[in-house]
Amino acid sequence: MLYSEKTLTIPTEFTLFGHKYKIVLEKDLITTEAAYGTASEDLKLIRIQDVGQVLKTYTDEDGKEEKVMLTITDETVIETFFHEITHIILDAMGEDSMSENEKLVNIMGKAWLEIYLSLKYEKDSNKKEV
């Protein structure tokens, strides 16, 4: 874990735009869906590949398959969580082309991960600064 002093967690549910979404971790999502995560607007569900080792199959342009063992970390799970939320927000905005732009959605997931990991809090959260 990159930020060993932090406890890294994602929620089991949250509310966005008046809808409650559930989040589930799955052991074989990469194998069954070829994805680190999925978001279903209809089901109000985000599925994310769980932490651990998982075998991923890649197919090159010649059709040749290669299997690689991936290590899914806490950071990967959190980044995927933010990635899927970005899809939900862009879809709700009617920005289908932006939501389909995986380069954009990936960088948003990475940006939110870095913000999440670098957050600092005062011990006394009631303290006010002027």
C-alpha angles and dihedrals in degrees: 000000000000096000100040094173091063129076103225116210141154124207125256089223142001139177122242127171090353095306128109114228125196124213122208130183116219129195097214107031093120090052097045101034103020087231140105089222146355133203123206115196091188094053095034086229136136117196119196133186108252125237116277142058120326132175114234124192118215123192116206125212090270091058093252114144124223125186120212129184109230127197112218110204132192087257091055091053093049093046089050090049091055091043091056092045088054089056090050093050094047091046091050089052090054090244096139095158091051091048090051090051099095091184090061094042092047093053091048090053090050093047093051090046091055092047090049093049095046098047113129124197133195113241089232103052091185091066111111125206122205 
